[in-house]
């Protein structure tokens, strides 16, 4: 129960644009092999900013002041909310 409540509050925080200074993007690619390729190619820019969720989607957490090259962001789509 504690784990579930913590997760809910954590997700609620990140979905609140007034409190959170991050934007989340889901990778348009779909396989772990493709994820490995994009991460390897852009390691310096993406290091510490990505994770693979339980649905095996590569998620990028971008701080609003972070400048990530457009060519990298073109591989991702903005998420309206975390689930």
HTML snippet that shows the backbone in 3Dmol.js (N, CA, C, O; Angstrom):
<script src="https://3Dmol.org/build/3Dmol-min.js"></script>
<div id="view" style="width:600px;height:400px;position:relative"></div>
<script>
const pdb = `
ATOM      1  N   UNK A   1       0.828  -1.194   0.000  1.00  0.00           N
ATOM      2  CA  UNK A   1       0.000   0.000   0.000  1.00  0.00           C
ATOM      3  C   UNK A   1       0.877   1.265   0.000  1.00  0.00           C
ATOM      4  O   UNK A   1       0.586   2.221  -0.719  1.00  0.00           O
ATOM      5  N   UNK A   2       1.925   1.267   0.788  1.00  0.00           N
ATOM      6  CA  UNK A   2       2.829   2.418   0.852  1.00  0.00           C
ATOM      7  C   UNK A   2       3.472   2.647  -0.511  1.00  0.00           C
ATOM      8  O   UNK A   2       3.573   3.780  -0.980  1.00  0.00           O
ATOM      9  N   UNK A   3       3.902   1.562  -1.136  1.00  0.00           N
ATOM     10  CA  UNK A   3       4.533   1.661  -2.459  1.00  0.00           C
ATOM     11  C   UNK A   3       3.553   2.250  -3.476  1.00  0.00           C
ATOM     12  O   UNK A   3       3.926   3.113  -4.271  1.00  0.00           O
ATOM     13  N   UNK A   4       2.308   1.788  -3.452  1.00  0.00           N
ATOM     14  CA  UNK A   4       1.279   2.280  -4.373  1.00  0.00           C
ATOM     15  C   UNK A   4       1.009   3.770  -4.143  1.00  0.00           C
ATOM     16  O   UNK A   4       0.925   4.542  -5.097  1.00  0.00           O
ATOM     17  N   UNK A   5       0.876   4.168  -2.879  1.00  0.00           N
ATOM     18  CA  UNK A   5       0.625   5.579  -2.557  1.00  0.00           C
ATOM     19  C   UNK A   5       1.797   6.462  -2.973  1.00  0.00           C
ATOM     20  O   UNK A   5       1.600   7.542  -3.530  1.00  0.00           O
ATOM     21  N   UNK A   6       3.020   6.000  -2.702  1.00  0.00           N
ATOM     22  CA  UNK A   6       4.205   6.759  -3.087  1.00  0.00           C
ATOM     23  C   UNK A   6       4.231   6.956  -4.596  1.00  0.00           C
ATOM     24  O   UNK A   6       4.473   8.062  -5.080  1.00  0.00           O
ATOM     25  N   UNK A   7       3.979   5.873  -5.341  1.00  0.00           N
ATOM     26  CA  UNK A   7       3.987   5.947  -6.806  1.00  0.00           C
ATOM     27  C   UNK A   7       2.937   6.937  -7.304  1.00  0.00           C
ATOM     28  O   UNK A   7       3.206   7.731  -8.205  1.00  0.00           O
ATOM     29  N   UNK A   8       1.735   6.888  -6.714  1.00  0.00           N
ATOM     30  CA  UNK A   8       0.668   7.797  -7.135  1.00  0.00           C
ATOM     31  C   UNK A   8       1.067   9.256  -6.909  1.00  0.00           C
ATOM     32  O   UNK A   8       0.884  10.088  -7.797  1.00  0.00           O
ATOM     33  N   UNK A   9       1.606   9.573  -5.740  1.00  0.00           N
ATOM     34  CA  UNK A   9       2.024  10.954  -5.453  1.00  0.00           C
ATOM     35  C   UNK A   9       3.184  11.379  -6.349  1.00  0.00           C
ATOM     36  O   UNK A   9       3.249  12.524  -6.795  1.00  0.00           O
ATOM     37  N   UNK A  10       4.076  10.466  -6.602  1.00  0.00           N
ATOM     38  CA  UNK A  10       5.218  10.722  -7.474  1.00  0.00           C
ATOM     39  C   UNK A  10       4.740  11.081  -8.882  1.00  0.00           C
ATOM     40  O   UNK A  10       5.194  12.069  -9.459  1.00  0.00           O
ATOM     41  N   UNK A  11       3.836  10.289  -9.429  1.00  0.00           N
ATOM     42  CA  UNK A  11       3.296  10.527 -10.772  1.00  0.00           C
ATOM     43  C   UNK A  11       2.460  11.804 -10.793  1.00  0.00           C
ATOM     44  O   UNK A  11       2.547  12.582 -11.743  1.00  0.00           O
ATOM     45  N   UNK A  12       1.656  12.026  -9.761  1.00  0.00           N
ATOM     46  CA  UNK A  12       0.863  13.263  -9.689  1.00  0.00           C
ATOM     47  C   UNK A  12       1.765  14.493  -9.726  1.00  0.00           C
ATOM     48  O   UNK A  12       1.448  15.477 -10.394  1.00  0.00           O
ATOM     49  N   UNK A  13       2.891  14.440  -9.010  1.00  0.00           N
ATOM     50  CA  UNK A  13       3.833  15.561  -9.012  1.00  0.00           C
ATOM     51  C   UNK A  13       4.355  15.825 -10.421  1.00  0.00           C
ATOM     52  O   UNK A  13       4.356  16.968 -10.880  1.00  0.00           O
ATOM     53  N   UNK A  14       4.797  14.774 -11.106  1.00  0.00           N
ATOM     54  CA  UNK A  14       5.367  14.957 -12.438  1.00  0.00           C
ATOM     55  C   UNK A  14       4.321  15.347 -13.483  1.00  0.00           C
ATOM     56  O   UNK A  14       4.669  15.918 -14.516  1.00  0.00           O
ATOM     57  N   UNK A  15       3.065  15.050 -13.232  1.00  0.00           N
ATOM     58  CA  UNK A  15       2.006  15.447 -14.159  1.00  0.00           C
ATOM     59  C   UNK A  15       1.506  16.873 -13.908  1.00  0.00           C
ATOM     60  O   UNK A  15       0.722  17.398 -14.699  1.00  0.00           O
ATOM     61  N   UNK A  16       1.948  17.498 -12.825  1.00  0.00           N
ATOM     62  CA  UNK A  16       1.538  18.866 -12.496  1.00  0.00           C
ATOM     63  C   UNK A  16       2.565  19.851 -13.054  1.00  0.00           C
ATOM     64  O   UNK A  16       3.641  20.026 -12.482  1.00  0.00           O
ATOM     65  N   UNK A  17       2.229  20.484 -14.161  1.00  0.00           N
ATOM     66  CA  UNK A  17       3.184  21.372 -14.841  1.00  0.00           C
ATOM     67  C   UNK A  17       3.561  22.592 -13.996  1.00  0.00           C
ATOM     68  O   UNK A  17       4.592  23.214 -14.249  1.00  0.00           O
ATOM     69  N   UNK A  18       2.750  22.944 -13.003  1.00  0.00           N
ATOM     70  CA  UNK A  18       3.073  24.086 -12.143  1.00  0.00           C
ATOM     71  C   UNK A  18       4.163  23.735 -11.127  1.00  0.00           C
ATOM     72  O   UNK A  18       4.951  24.597 -10.738  1.00  0.00           O
ATOM     73  N   UNK A  19       4.207  22.488 -10.703  1.00  0.00           N
ATOM     74  CA  UNK A  19       5.187  22.051  -9.706  1.00  0.00           C
ATOM     75  C   UNK A  19       6.438  21.457 -10.333  1.00  0.00           C
ATOM     76  O   UNK A  19       7.545  21.624  -9.821  1.00  0.00           O
ATOM     77  N   UNK A  20       6.252  20.778 -11.421  1.00  0.00           N
ATOM     78  CA  UNK A  20       7.336  20.013 -12.037  1.00  0.00           C
ATOM     79  C   UNK A  20       7.962  20.791 -13.187  1.00  0.00           C
ATOM     80  O   UNK A  20       7.254  21.394 -13.994  1.00  0.00           O
ATOM     81  N   UNK A  21       9.261  20.776 -13.258  1.00  0.00           N
ATOM     82  CA  UNK A  21       9.959  21.488 -14.330  1.00  0.00           C
ATOM     83  C   UNK A  21      10.515  20.520 -15.370  1.00  0.00           C
ATOM     84  O   UNK A  21      11.529  20.797 -16.011  1.00  0.00           O
ATOM     85  N   UNK A  22       9.844  19.387 -15.527  1.00  0.00           N
ATOM     86  CA  UNK A  22      10.266  18.392 -16.506  1.00  0.00           C
ATOM     87  C   UNK A  22       9.165  18.144 -17.523  1.00  0.00           C
ATOM     88  O   UNK A  22       7.975  18.241 -17.224  1.00  0.00           O
ATOM     89  N   UNK A  23       9.599  17.822 -18.728  1.00  0.00           N
ATOM     90  CA  UNK A  23       8.702  17.348 -19.780  1.00  0.00           C
ATOM     91  C   UNK A  23       9.120  15.912 -20.068  1.00  0.00           C
ATOM     92  O   UNK A  23      10.303  15.576 -20.015  1.00  0.00           O
ATOM     93  N   UNK A  24       8.144  15.076 -20.371  1.00  0.00           N
ATOM     94  CA  UNK A  24       8.431  13.673 -20.632  1.00  0.00           C
ATOM     95  C   UNK A  24       8.090  13.339 -22.075  1.00  0.00           C
ATOM     96  O   UNK A  24       7.064  13.760 -22.610  1.00  0.00           O
ATOM     97  N   UNK A  25       8.968  12.581 -22.677  1.00  0.00           N
ATOM     98  CA  UNK A  25       8.834  12.198 -24.075  1.00  0.00           C
ATOM     99  C   UNK A  25       8.937  10.689 -24.188  1.00  0.00           C
ATOM    100  O   UNK A  25       9.722  10.055 -23.483  1.00  0.00           O
ATOM    101  N   UNK A  26       8.134  10.115 -25.084  1.00  0.00           N
ATOM    102  CA  UNK A  26       8.184   8.680 -25.359  1.00  0.00           C
ATOM    103  C   UNK A  26       8.857   8.479 -26.702  1.00  0.00           C
ATOM    104  O   UNK A  26       8.540   9.163 -27.674  1.00  0.00           O
ATOM    105  N   UNK A  27       9.781   7.545 -26.752  1.00  0.00           N
ATOM    106  CA  UNK A  27      10.514   7.276 -27.984  1.00  0.00           C
ATOM    107  C   UNK A  27       9.581   6.685 -29.036  1.00  0.00           C
ATOM    108  O   UNK A  27       8.746   5.833 -28.732  1.00  0.00           O
ATOM    109  N   UNK A  28       9.731   7.144 -30.272  1.00  0.00           N
ATOM    110  CA  UNK A  28       8.932   6.632 -31.383  1.00  0.00           C
ATOM    111  C   UNK A  28       9.407   5.245 -31.811  1.00  0.00           C
ATOM    112  O   UNK A  28       8.647   4.484 -32.409  1.00  0.00           O
ATOM    113  N   UNK A  29      10.663   4.918 -31.505  1.00  0.00           N
ATOM    114  CA  UNK A  29      11.182   3.585 -31.795  1.00  0.00           C
ATOM    115  C   UNK A  29      10.560   2.610 -30.803  1.00  0.00           C
ATOM    116  O   UNK A  29      10.049   3.032 -29.765  1.00  0.00           O
ATOM    117  N   UNK A  30      10.593   1.307 -31.105  1.00  0.00           N
ATOM    118  CA  UNK A  30       9.828   0.399 -30.253  1.00  0.00           C
ATOM    119  C   UNK A  30      10.585  -0.798 -29.694  1.00  0.00           C
ATOM    120  O   UNK A  30      10.052  -1.502 -28.836  1.00  0.00           O
ATOM    121  N   UNK A  31      11.799  -1.050 -30.147  1.00  0.00           N
ATOM    122  CA  UNK A  31      12.492  -2.243 -29.651  1.00  0.00           C
ATOM    123  C   UNK A  31      13.696  -1.865 -28.795  1.00  0.00           C
ATOM    124  O   UNK A  31      14.259  -0.779 -28.936  1.00  0.00           O
ATOM    125  N   UNK A  32      14.077  -2.769 -27.914  1.00  0.00           N
ATOM    126  CA  UNK A  32      15.238  -2.521 -27.064  1.00  0.00           C
ATOM    127  C   UNK A  32      16.496  -2.328 -27.900  1.00  0.00           C
ATOM    128  O   UNK A  32      17.367  -1.540 -27.530  1.00  0.00           O
ATOM    129  N   UNK A  33      16.602  -3.027 -29.007  1.00  0.00           N
ATOM    130  CA  UNK A  33      17.753  -2.884 -29.910  1.00  0.00           C
ATOM    131  C   UNK A  33      17.805  -1.458 -30.468  1.00  0.00           C
ATOM    132  O   UNK A  33      18.875  -0.851 -30.528  1.00  0.00           O
ATOM    133  N   UNK A  34      16.650  -0.926 -30.874  1.00  0.00           N
ATOM    134  CA  UNK A  34      16.590   0.453 -31.380  1.00  0.00           C
ATOM    135  C   UNK A  34      16.903   1.453 -30.265  1.00  0.00           C
ATOM    136  O   UNK A  34      17.579   2.456 -30.495  1.00  0.00           O
ATOM    137  N   UNK A  35      16.405   1.175 -29.055  1.00  0.00           N
ATOM    138  CA  UNK A  35      16.699   2.049 -27.917  1.00  0.00           C
ATOM    139  C   UNK A  35      18.204   2.090 -27.666  1.00  0.00           C
ATOM    140  O   UNK A  35      18.784   3.153 -27.448  1.00  0.00           O
ATOM    141  N   UNK A  36      18.819   0.917 -27.702  1.00  0.00           N
ATOM    142  CA  UNK A  36      20.264   0.829 -27.472  1.00  0.00           C
ATOM    143  C   UNK A  36      21.020   1.681 -28.484  1.00  0.00           C
ATOM    144  O   UNK A  36      21.989   2.355 -28.135  1.00  0.00           O
ATOM    145  N   UNK A  37      20.580   1.649 -29.721  1.00  0.00           N
ATOM    146  CA  UNK A  37      21.234   2.411 -30.783  1.00  0.00           C
ATOM    147  C   UNK A  37      21.142   3.918 -30.527  1.00  0.00           C
ATOM    148  O   UNK A  37      22.147   4.623 -30.614  1.00  0.00           O
ATOM    149  N   UNK A  38      19.953   4.407 -30.217  1.00  0.00           N
ATOM    150  CA  UNK A  38      19.784   5.851 -30.004  1.00  0.00           C
ATOM    151  C   UNK A  38      20.522   6.312 -28.746  1.00  0.00           C
ATOM    152  O   UNK A  38      21.088   7.405 -28.731  1.00  0.00           O
ATOM    153  N   UNK A  39      20.524   5.492 -27.693  1.00  0.00           N
ATOM    154  CA  UNK A  39      21.230   5.851 -26.458  1.00  0.00           C
ATOM    155  C   UNK A  39      22.737   5.863 -26.696  1.00  0.00           C
ATOM    156  O   UNK A  39      23.429   6.781 -26.256  1.00  0.00           O
ATOM    157  N   UNK A  40      23.242   4.854 -27.383  1.00  0.00           N
ATOM    158  CA  UNK A  40      24.680   4.782 -27.660  1.00  0.00           C
ATOM    159  C   UNK A  40      25.134   5.963 -28.507  1.00  0.00           C
ATOM    160  O   UNK A  40      26.163   6.579 -28.232  1.00  0.00           O
ATOM    161  N   UNK A  41      24.363   6.267 -29.530  1.00  0.00           N
ATOM    162  CA  UNK A  41      24.719   7.352 -30.449  1.00  0.00           C
ATOM    163  C   UNK A  41      24.680   8.728 -29.766  1.00  0.00           C
ATOM    164  O   UNK A  41      25.433   9.628 -30.137  1.00  0.00           O
ATOM    165  N   UNK A  42      23.810   8.883 -28.781  1.00  0.00           N
ATOM    166  CA  UNK A  42      23.608  10.188 -28.124  1.00  0.00           C
ATOM    167  C   UNK A  42      23.870  10.118 -26.621  1.00  0.00           C
ATOM    168  O   UNK A  42      23.211  10.798 -25.834  1.00  0.00           O
ATOM    169  N   UNK A  43      24.834   9.292 -26.235  1.00  0.00           N
ATOM    170  CA  UNK A  43      25.053   9.010 -24.815  1.00  0.00           C
ATOM    171  C   UNK A  43      25.260  10.268 -23.973  1.00  0.00           C
ATOM    172  O   UNK A  43      24.659  10.399 -22.907  1.00  0.00           O
ATOM    173  N   UNK A  44      26.086  11.178 -24.428  1.00  0.00           N
ATOM    174  CA  UNK A  44      26.374  12.386 -23.634  1.00  0.00           C
ATOM    175  C   UNK A  44      25.114  13.207 -23.373  1.00  0.00           C
ATOM    176  O   UNK A  44      24.931  13.731 -22.274  1.00  0.00           O
ATOM    177  N   UNK A  45      24.256  13.318 -24.363  1.00  0.00           N
ATOM    178  CA  UNK A  45      23.034  14.121 -24.218  1.00  0.00           C
ATOM    179  C   UNK A  45      21.962  13.419 -23.399  1.00  0.00           C
ATOM    180  O   UNK A  45      21.175  14.077 -22.718  1.00  0.00           O
ATOM    181  N   UNK A  46      21.920  12.084 -23.455  1.00  0.00           N
ATOM    182  CA  UNK A  46      20.826  11.341 -22.832  1.00  0.00           C
ATOM    183  C   UNK A  46      21.195  10.665 -21.516  1.00  0.00           C
ATOM    184  O   UNK A  46      20.319  10.131 -20.835  1.00  0.00           O
ATOM    185  N   UNK A  47      22.459  10.679 -21.151  1.00  0.00           N
ATOM    186  CA  UNK A  47      22.916  10.003 -19.940  1.00  0.00           C
ATOM    187  C   UNK A  47      22.157  10.506 -18.710  1.00  0.00           C
ATOM    188  O   UNK A  47      22.164  11.700 -18.412  1.00  0.00           O
ATOM    189  N   UNK A  48      21.507   9.590 -18.007  1.00  0.00           N
ATOM    190  CA  UNK A  48      20.774   9.930 -16.792  1.00  0.00           C
ATOM    191  C   UNK A  48      19.411  10.544 -17.022  1.00  0.00           C
ATOM    192  O   UNK A  48      18.757  10.961 -16.066  1.00  0.00           O
ATOM    193  N   UNK A  49      18.965  10.611 -18.266  1.00  0.00           N
ATOM    194  CA  UNK A  49      17.690  11.271 -18.575  1.00  0.00           C
ATOM    195  C   UNK A  49      16.641  10.315 -19.132  1.00  0.00           C
ATOM    196  O   UNK A  49      15.518  10.727 -19.424  1.00  0.00           O
ATOM    197  N   UNK A  50      17.001   9.032 -19.282  1.00  0.00           N
ATOM    198  CA  UNK A  50      16.086   8.071 -19.904  1.00  0.00           C
ATOM    199  C   UNK A  50      15.884   6.854 -19.015  1.00  0.00           C
ATOM    200  O   UNK A  50      16.746   6.496 -18.213  1.00  0.00           O
ATOM    201  N   UNK A  51      14.738   6.235 -19.177  1.00  0.00           N
ATOM    202  CA  UNK A  51      14.477   4.942 -18.549  1.00  0.00           C
ATOM    203  C   UNK A  51      13.481   4.186 -19.412  1.00  0.00           C
ATOM    204  O   UNK A  51      12.766   4.780 -20.218  1.00  0.00           O
ATOM    205  N   UNK A  52      13.440   2.880 -19.236  1.00  0.00           N
ATOM    206  CA  UNK A  52      12.453   2.046 -19.917  1.00  0.00           C
ATOM    207  C   UNK A  52      11.410   1.679 -18.870  1.00  0.00           C
ATOM    208  O   UNK A  52      11.733   1.106 -17.829  1.00  0.00           O
ATOM    209  N   UNK A  53      10.144   2.019 -19.161  1.00  0.00           N
ATOM    210  CA  UNK A  53       9.077   1.768 -18.188  1.00  0.00           C
ATOM    211  C   UNK A  53       8.599   0.315 -18.251  1.00  0.00           C
ATOM    212  O   UNK A  53       9.150  -0.492 -19.000  1.00  0.00           O
ATOM    213  N   UNK A  54       7.578  -0.010 -17.465  1.00  0.00           N
ATOM    214  CA  UNK A  54       7.078  -1.389 -17.395  1.00  0.00           C
ATOM    215  C   UNK A  54       6.455  -1.846 -18.709  1.00  0.00           C
ATOM    216  O   UNK A  54       6.313  -3.047 -18.938  1.00  0.00           O
ATOM    217  N   UNK A  55       6.084  -0.913 -19.568  1.00  0.00           N
ATOM    218  CA  UNK A  55       5.515  -1.256 -20.877  1.00  0.00           C
ATOM    219  C   UNK A  55       6.606  -1.347 -21.951  1.00  0.00           C
ATOM    220  O   UNK A  55       6.302  -1.429 -23.141  1.00  0.00           O
ATOM    221  N   UNK A  56       7.869  -1.330 -21.529  1.00  0.00           N
ATOM    222  CA  UNK A  56       9.032  -1.372 -22.433  1.00  0.00           C
ATOM    223  C   UNK A  56       9.080  -0.188 -23.392  1.00  0.00           C
ATOM    224  O   UNK A  56       9.496  -0.330 -24.542  1.00  0.00           O
ATOM    225  N   UNK A  57       8.652   0.981 -22.916  1.00  0.00           N
ATOM    226  CA  UNK A  57       8.756   2.215 -23.698  1.00  0.00           C
ATOM    227  C   UNK A  57       9.946   3.008 -23.161  1.00  0.00           C
ATOM    228  O   UNK A  57      10.138   3.108 -21.950  1.00  0.00           O
ATOM    229  N   UNK A  58      10.737   3.566 -24.065  1.00  0.00           N
ATOM    230  CA  UNK A  58      11.859   4.406 -23.654  1.00  0.00           C
ATOM    231  C   UNK A  58      11.327   5.805 -23.374  1.00  0.00           C
ATOM    232  O   UNK A  58      10.761   6.449 -24.258  1.00  0.00           O
ATOM    233  N   UNK A  59      11.509   6.272 -22.145  1.00  0.00           N
ATOM    234  CA  UNK A  59      11.007   7.570 -21.716  1.00  0.00           C
ATOM    235  C   UNK A  59      12.186   8.507 -21.474  1.00  0.00           C
ATOM    236  O   UNK A  59      13.170   8.137 -20.833  1.00  0.00           O
ATOM    237  N   UNK A  60      12.070   9.716 -21.994  1.00  0.00           N
ATOM    238  CA  UNK A  60      13.070  10.763 -21.798  1.00  0.00           C
ATOM    239  C   UNK A  60      12.479  11.815 -20.868  1.00  0.00           C
ATOM    240  O   UNK A  60      11.400  12.346 -21.129  1.00  0.00           O
ATOM    241  N   UNK A  61      13.185  12.113 -19.784  1.00  0.00           N
ATOM    242  CA  UNK A  61      12.794  13.181 -18.865  1.00  0.00           C
ATOM    243  C   UNK A  61      13.680  14.380 -19.163  1.00  0.00           C
ATOM    244  O   UNK A  61      14.889  14.335 -18.937  1.00  0.00           O
ATOM    245  N   UNK A  62      13.083  15.449 -19.669  1.00  0.00           N
ATOM    246  CA  UNK A  62      13.841  16.632 -20.086  1.00  0.00           C
ATOM    247  C   UNK A  62      13.463  17.811 -19.199  1.00  0.00           C
ATOM    248  O   UNK A  62      12.297  18.199 -19.132  1.00  0.00           O
ATOM    249  N   UNK A  63      14.454  18.378 -18.522  1.00  0.00           N
ATOM    250  CA  UNK A  63      14.217  19.584 -17.730  1.00  0.00           C
ATOM    251  C   UNK A  63      13.885  20.719 -18.694  1.00  0.00           C
ATOM    252  O   UNK A  63      14.436  20.781 -19.793  1.00  0.00           O
ATOM    253  N   UNK A  64      12.994  21.610 -18.293  1.00  0.00           N
ATOM    254  CA  UNK A  64      12.543  22.663 -19.212  1.00  0.00           C
ATOM    255  C   UNK A  64      13.677  23.568 -19.675  1.00  0.00           C
ATOM    256  O   UNK A  64      13.580  24.187 -20.735  1.00  0.00           O
ATOM    257  N   UNK A  65      14.758  23.655 -18.889  1.00  0.00           N
ATOM    258  CA  UNK A  65      15.887  24.489 -19.300  1.00  0.00           C
ATOM    259  C   UNK A  65      16.959  23.704 -20.052  1.00  0.00           C
ATOM    260  O   UNK A  65      17.929  24.286 -20.539  1.00  0.00           O
ATOM    261  N   UNK A  66      16.790  22.405 -20.148  1.00  0.00           N
ATOM    262  CA  UNK A  66      17.770  21.555 -20.831  1.00  0.00           C
ATOM    263  C   UNK A  66      17.647  21.734 -22.340  1.00  0.00           C
ATOM    264  O   UNK A  66      16.542  21.760 -22.882  1.00  0.00           O
ATOM    265  N   UNK A  67      18.764  21.856 -23.000  1.00  0.00           N
ATOM    266  CA  UNK A  67      18.749  22.002 -24.457  1.00  0.00           C
ATOM    267  C   UNK A  67      19.221  20.699 -25.085  1.00  0.00           C
ATOM    268  O   UNK A  67      20.419  20.420 -25.151  1.00  0.00           O
ATOM    269  N   UNK A  68      18.277  19.923 -25.535  1.00  0.00           N
ATOM    270  CA  UNK A  68      18.583  18.668 -26.227  1.00  0.00           C
ATOM    271  C   UNK A  68      18.414  18.928 -27.713  1.00  0.00           C
ATOM    272  O   UNK A  68      17.433  19.530 -28.149  1.00  0.00           O
ATOM    273  N   UNK A  69      19.376  18.469 -28.470  1.00  0.00           N
ATOM    274  CA  UNK A  69      19.401  18.706 -29.913  1.00  0.00           C
ATOM    275  C   UNK A  69      18.098  18.236 -30.557  1.00  0.00           C
ATOM    276  O   UNK A  69      17.578  17.171 -30.224  1.00  0.00           O
ATOM    277  N   UNK A  70      17.580  19.041 -31.481  1.00  0.00           N
ATOM    278  CA  UNK A  70      16.315  18.738 -32.159  1.00  0.00           C
ATOM    279  C   UNK A  70      16.336  17.375 -32.835  1.00  0.00           C
ATOM    280  O   UNK A  70      15.329  16.666 -32.825  1.00  0.00           O
ATOM    281  N   UNK A  71      17.466  16.998 -33.421  1.00  0.00           N
ATOM    282  CA  UNK A  71      17.535  15.705 -34.108  1.00  0.00           C
ATOM    283  C   UNK A  71      17.286  14.541 -33.146  1.00  0.00           C
ATOM    284  O   UNK A  71      16.761  13.503 -33.548  1.00  0.00           O
ATOM    285  N   UNK A  72      17.662  14.713 -31.881  1.00  0.00           N
ATOM    286  CA  UNK A  72      17.372  13.680 -30.881  1.00  0.00           C
ATOM    287  C   UNK A  72      15.889  13.723 -30.530  1.00  0.00           C
ATOM    288  O   UNK A  72      15.226  12.686 -30.503  1.00  0.00           O
ATOM    289  N   UNK A  73      15.367  14.919 -30.262  1.00  0.00           N
ATOM    290  CA  UNK A  73      13.950  15.044 -29.890  1.00  0.00           C
ATOM    291  C   UNK A  73      13.018  14.583 -31.004  1.00  0.00           C
ATOM    292  O   UNK A  73      11.883  14.190 -30.735  1.00  0.00           O
ATOM    293  N   UNK A  74      13.479  14.626 -32.242  1.00  0.00           N
ATOM    294  CA  UNK A  74      12.658  14.146 -33.359  1.00  0.00           C
ATOM    295  C   UNK A  74      12.345  12.659 -33.232  1.00  0.00           C
ATOM    296  O   UNK A  74      11.385  12.175 -33.831  1.00  0.00           O
ATOM    297  N   UNK A  75      13.148  11.931 -32.456  1.00  0.00           N
ATOM    298  CA  UNK A  75      12.928  10.495 -32.240  1.00  0.00           C
ATOM    299  C   UNK A  75      11.918  10.232 -31.125  1.00  0.00           C
ATOM    300  O   UNK A  75      11.586   9.080 -30.842  1.00  0.00           O
ATOM    301  N   UNK A  76      11.429  11.300 -30.493  1.00  0.00           N
ATOM    302  CA  UNK A  76      10.529  11.187 -29.346  1.00  0.00           C
ATOM    303  C   UNK A  76       9.263  12.004 -29.590  1.00  0.00           C
ATOM    304  O   UNK A  76       9.241  12.913 -30.419  1.00  0.00           O
ATOM    305  N   UNK A  77       8.206  11.657 -28.845  1.00  0.00           N
ATOM    306  CA  UNK A  77       6.979  12.452 -28.883  1.00  0.00           C
ATOM    307  C   UNK A  77       6.622  12.867 -27.459  1.00  0.00           C
ATOM    308  O   UNK A  77       6.749  12.081 -26.520  1.00  0.00           O
ATOM    309  N   UNK A  78       6.176  14.108 -27.315  1.00  0.00           N
ATOM    310  CA  UNK A  78       5.818  14.652 -26.008  1.00  0.00           C
ATOM    311  C   UNK A  78       4.659  13.862 -25.413  1.00  0.00           C
ATOM    312  O   UNK A  78       3.676  13.568 -26.093  1.00  0.00           O
ATOM    313  N   UNK A  79       4.789  13.526 -24.148  1.00  0.00           N
ATOM    314  CA  UNK A  79       3.713  12.814 -23.448  1.00  0.00           C
ATOM    315  C   UNK A  79       2.854  13.847 -22.723  1.00  0.00           C
ATOM    316  O   UNK A  79       3.378  14.797 -22.140  1.00  0.00           O
ATOM    317  N   UNK A  80       1.549  13.663 -22.759  1.00  0.00           N
ATOM    318  CA  UNK A  80       0.665  14.592 -22.063  1.00  0.00           C
ATOM    319  C   UNK A  80       0.598  14.285 -20.577  1.00  0.00           C
ATOM    320  O   UNK A  80       0.365  15.183 -19.768  1.00  0.00           O
ATOM    321  N   UNK A  81       0.802  13.016 -20.207  1.00  0.00           N
ATOM    322  CA  UNK A  81       0.847  12.655 -18.795  1.00  0.00           C
ATOM    323  C   UNK A  81       1.510  11.301 -18.608  1.00  0.00           C
ATOM    324  O   UNK A  81       1.475  10.439 -19.486  1.00  0.00           O
ATOM    325  N   UNK A  82       2.110  11.139 -17.446  1.00  0.00           N
ATOM    326  CA  UNK A  82       2.673   9.845 -17.070  1.00  0.00           C
ATOM    327  C   UNK A  82       1.556   8.996 -16.495  1.00  0.00           C
ATOM    328  O   UNK A  82       0.584   9.512 -15.944  1.00  0.00           O
ATOM    329  N   UNK A  83       1.706   7.705 -16.630  1.00  0.00           N
ATOM    330  CA  UNK A  83       0.684   6.788 -16.082  1.00  0.00           C
ATOM    331  C   UNK A  83       1.287   5.882 -15.047  1.00  0.00           C
ATOM    332  O   UNK A  83       0.587   5.045 -14.476  1.00  0.00           O
TER     333      UNK A  83
END
`;
const viewer = $3Dmol.createViewer("view");
viewer.addModel(pdb, "pdb");
viewer.setStyle({}, {cartoon: {color: "spectrum"}});
viewer.zoomTo();
viewer.render();
</script>
